[in-house]
Amino acid sequence: MAESKPTKLQMAKEAQKLINAAEDMSAVMDLDPAIKTDYLIDLKNKTVTISHLNQVIGSLQADIKAVAVEIEPEDKFQKGTHEVLADLNVKVPRSVIDEVVEDEDEIMPTPSPSDVVEHQQKVQDEEKPIKKKKKNTTDHSKSNKGRVYIAWKDGENDFEKLSGKIDGAVKLSTIKGWCNAWKNGNNLPAVAKQ
């Protein structure tokens, strides 16, 4: 008896199962970059065809298998992820299989008194005002105007040589205008104000 082909709905469900597993693996294993999961599988969209879903499923399976070699014994995956790994015949360390994290239905154990104190300390630390970091100061001497100003201030008055300091990136007439303004203390670049 010939096997029937999977329906579009079955394939979309399979793709979603793989996406969930890939997201779980990316989060648990702290993958950078994460496994690509932004595939279009919405059946209401006309561009989602059986061929498209086959490509999505194939890509996800390949990506999951490629990343699975990096599974560590301390990685704790959701039940659905273990099912996907088993379906793909991926060998995982025994400790990973023994400690399956149940999907959202997991019953949380009663915390120990030390856990409660640790949690309270963490909450207090989070409530402390965040100190703003000092803004990075920009090195204005890297600008063309700043570089010309520094050379001019050091006594260079030849406009050709000043232009050479910035590899001719600014017209000579502009450099002359800057220098004339600087003589009067006007239009100084930011580097002059440091």
Secondary structure, 3 states (H helix, E strand, C coil): CCCCCCCHHHHHHHHHHHHHHHHHHHHHCCCCCCCCCCCCCCCCCCCCCHHHHHHHHHHHHHHHHHHHCCCCCCCCCEHHHHHHHHHCCCCCCHHHHHCCECCCCCCCCCCCHHHHHHHHHHHHHHHCCCCCCCCCCCCHHHCHHHHHHHHHHCCCCCHHHHHHHCCCCCCHHHHHHHHHHHHCCCCCCHHHHC
